[in-house]
Amino acid sequence: MTTRKRYWLMKSEPDDFSIDDLERVGTEPWTGVRNYQARNFMRDGMRPGDGVLFYHSSTAIPGIYGVAEVATAAYPDPTQFDRRSKYFDEKSTREEPRWFLVDVRFVRKLERAVPLDEIRAHAARLGEDFALIRRGTRLSVLPVTAAQWKLLLALE
């Protein structure tokens, strides 16, 4: 039985970790997610081989800058146990971790970034369920349908 490939959009601030950084290292653990819904997407929804749109947020031109893929199944985020980490969680234990992550592998940089303004211009075609352009959505990990994935990459 084959599982259907899923698609995701993952946001990162380029000053913290950019598509160029991912290209340089190849594969990186997606640490520091501290939102339960985003954690659940990684823990319960993501599977190795799933597609990832790499999105730069908190930058002059926010948008999609690259493509990656989920490289591992979810596992506990080690930063939750590290007292020196800004992501330390004193309520989390190794026996009962609260936060999970996946490793993300570089696939390619887009030939031309797809800015948020351009994504918004296609809101009707993307559908009202596309969380990136829905008001009030601040998640760093978002599901993307196969049709949305195809449309967003066609904007490149």
C-alpha positions as CSV (number, residue, x, y, z in Angstrom):
1,M,0.0,0.0,0.0
2,T,1.4,3.4,-1.0
3,T,0.8,6.5,1.0
4,R,-0.1,9.6,-1.0
5,K,2.5,12.3,-1.0
6,R,1.6,15.4,1.0
7,Y,2.7,19.0,0.6
8,W,3.6,21.7,3.1
9,L,4.7,25.3,3.4
10,M,7.3,25.9,6.1
11,K,8.3,29.4,7.1
12,S,11.7,30.6,8.3
13,E,13.1,34.0,8.9
14,P,16.1,34.2,6.5
15,D,18.2,35.9,9.2
16,D,17.8,32.7,11.3
17,F,17.8,30.1,8.5
18,S,17.4,30.7,4.8
19,I,17.1,28.6,1.7
20,D,20.8,29.3,1.1
21,D,21.6,27.9,4.5
22,L,19.6,24.7,3.6
23,E,21.4,24.4,0.3
24,R,24.7,24.7,2.1
25,V,24.0,22.0,4.8
26,G,21.8,19.8,2.7
27,T,19.5,18.5,5.5
28,E,18.5,20.3,8.7
29,P,16.3,19.5,11.7
30,W,13.4,22.0,11.8
31,T,13.8,23.0,15.4
32,G,12.0,25.5,17.6
33,V,8.4,25.1,16.5
34,R,6.4,26.0,19.6
35,N,2.8,26.0,18.3
36,Y,0.7,22.9,18.9
37,Q,-1.0,22.9,15.6
38,A,2.3,23.3,13.7
39,R,3.8,20.6,15.9
40,N,0.9,18.3,15.1
41,F,1.4,18.8,11.4
42,M,5.0,17.7,11.7
43,R,4.3,14.9,14.2
44,D,1.2,13.4,12.8
45,G,1.0,14.6,9.1
46,M,4.5,14.7,7.6
47,R,6.2,11.7,6.1
48,P,9.6,11.3,4.4
49,G,9.3,12.4,0.8
50,D,6.6,15.0,1.3
51,G,7.1,18.2,-0.6
52,V,8.0,21.5,1.2
53,L,7.7,25.0,-0.1
54,F,10.4,27.0,1.7
55,Y,9.0,30.4,2.7
56,H,11.0,33.4,3.9
57,S,9.0,35.5,6.5
58,S,9.9,38.7,8.3
59,T,11.9,40.0,5.4
60,A,11.6,42.9,2.9
61,I,10.0,40.6,0.3
62,P,8.3,37.6,2.1
63,G,7.6,34.7,-0.2
64,I,8.4,31.2,-1.5
65,Y,12.2,30.9,-2.2
66,G,12.8,27.2,-2.6
67,V,11.6,23.6,-2.6
68,A,12.6,21.0,0.0
69,E,11.4,17.7,1.1
70,V,10.7,16.0,4.4
71,A,13.7,13.8,5.1
72,T,12.7,12.0,8.3
73,A,9.7,10.9,10.3
74,A,9.0,13.1,13.3
75,Y,11.1,12.8,16.5
76,P,11.5,14.9,19.7
77,D,13.0,18.3,19.2
78,P,16.2,18.2,21.3
79,T,16.1,22.0,21.9
80,Q,13.2,21.6,24.3
81,F,15.6,19.8,26.8
82,D,18.5,22.2,26.4
83,R,18.4,24.9,29.2
84,R,20.7,27.1,27.1
85,S,18.3,27.1,24.1
86,K,15.8,29.8,23.5
87,Y,13.4,26.9,22.8
88,F,13.9,25.2,26.2
89,D,10.6,24.0,27.7
90,E,10.8,23.3,31.4
91,K,7.5,21.3,31.3
92,S,8.8,18.9,28.6
93,T,10.6,15.7,29.6
94,R,12.5,13.1,27.6
95,E,9.9,10.5,28.8
96,E,7.0,12.8,27.6
97,P,8.3,15.3,25.1
98,R,6.0,18.1,24.0
99,W,7.7,19.2,20.8
100,F,8.6,17.3,17.7
101,L,10.3,18.1,14.5
102,V,11.3,16.6,11.1
103,D,14.5,17.0,9.2
104,V,14.1,18.9,5.9
105,R,16.3,18.2,2.9
106,F,17.2,20.8,0.2
107,V,15.8,20.2,-3.3
108,R,16.2,23.4,-5.2
109,K,16.0,27.2,-5.1
110,L,13.3,28.7,-7.2
111,E,14.5,30.4,-10.4
112,R,12.4,33.4,-9.3
113,A,11.0,33.8,-5.8
114,V,7.2,34.0,-5.5
115,P,6.4,37.0,-3.3
116,L,3.5,37.0,-0.9
117,D,1.8,39.9,-2.9
118,E,1.7,37.7,-6.0
119,I,0.4,34.7,-4.0
120,R,-2.4,36.9,-2.6
121,A,-3.3,38.0,-6.2
122,H,-4.2,34.3,-6.8
123,A,-6.3,33.9,-3.7
124,A,-9.4,32.9,-5.6
125,R,-7.6,30.1,-7.4
126,L,-5.8,29.0,-4.2
127,G,-9.0,28.7,-2.3
128,E,-10.2,30.1,1.0
129,D,-8.7,27.1,2.8
130,F,-5.1,28.2,1.9
131,A,-3.9,29.3,5.4
132,L,-1.0,31.5,4.2
133,I,-3.3,34.2,2.9
134,R,-6.1,33.8,5.5
135,R,-6.3,36.6,8.0
136,G,-5.0,35.8,11.5
137,T,-3.0,32.7,10.5
138,R,0.5,32.9,11.9
139,L,1.5,29.2,11.7
140,S,5.1,28.4,10.6
141,V,4.0,25.0,9.2
142,L,1.0,24.8,6.9
143,P,-0.6,22.1,4.8
144,V,-0.8,22.7,1.0
145,T,-3.0,20.7,-1.4
146,A,-1.6,19.2,-4.5
147,A,-3.5,21.7,-6.6
148,Q,-2.1,24.6,-4.5
149,W,1.4,23.2,-4.8
150,K,1.1,23.0,-8.6
151,L,-0.3,26.5,-8.9
152,L,2.3,28.1,-6.5
153,L,5.2,26.4,-8.4
154,A,3.7,27.5,-11.7
155,L,4.1,31.1,-10.5
156,E,7.9,30.7,-10.5
